Amino acid sequence: MLEASGGGIGVKDEMELADRALHLLKHPAKARRLGRLAKKALLSHQGAARRHARVVSDVLLNRTATGQTARVQHKDEQINYNIL
């Protein structure tokens, strides 16, 4: 999610992590830009854990029967869980 938003950097190992961290320390404007993009991405998904926890709770409390589909809606994204 963060990499896709432009607010994250993927690394393969601890050496690459150290190199990327040093690069950002030397380029604070880039670090700030990454931070702003990461914050925007995270805020756009705010509440996702609560919505998914509600589905899990409903399943555990048998509010969603076997064979039904539980749905979580967030903005323009809908996630369907098929209850087995």
ChimeraX attribute file (.defattr): number of C-alpha atoms within 10 A of each C-alpha:
attribute: neighborCount
match mode: 1-to-1
recipient: residues
	/A:1	11
	/A:2	16
	/A:3	13
	/A:4	10
	/A:5	14
	/A:6	15
	/A:7	20
	/A:8	15
	/A:9	12
	/A:10	10
	/A:11	12
	/A:12	7
	/A:13	8
	/A:14	9
	/A:15	10
	/A:16	12
	/A:17	14
	/A:18	12
	/A:19	12
	/A:20	15
	/A:21	14
	/A:22	11
	/A:23	13
	/A:24	15
	/A:25	12
	/A:26	11
	/A:27	11
	/A:28	11
	/A:29	11
	/A:30	13
	/A:31	16
	/A:32	13
	/A:33	13
	/A:34	20
	/A:35	15
	/A:36	13
	/A:37	18
	/A:38	20
	/A:39	14
	/A:40	15
	/A:41	19
	/A:42	15
	/A:43	10
	/A:44	12
	/A:45	12
	/A:46	12
	/A:47	12
	/A:48	14
	/A:49	9
	/A:50	10
	/A:51	15
	/A:52	17
	/A:53	12
	/A:54	13
	/A:55	18
	/A:56	16
	/A:57	13
	/A:58	14
	/A:59	15
	/A:60	11
	/A:61	10
	/A:62	10
	/A:63	12
	/A:64	17
	/A:65	15
	/A:66	11
	/A:67	9
	/A:68	11
	/A:69	14
	/A:70	18
	/A:71	14
	/A:72	15
	/A:73	12
	/A:74	14
	/A:75	7
	/A:76	5
	/A:77	7
	/A:78	9
	/A:79	12
	/A:80	11
	/A:81	13
	/A:82	13
	/A:83	12
	/A:84	8
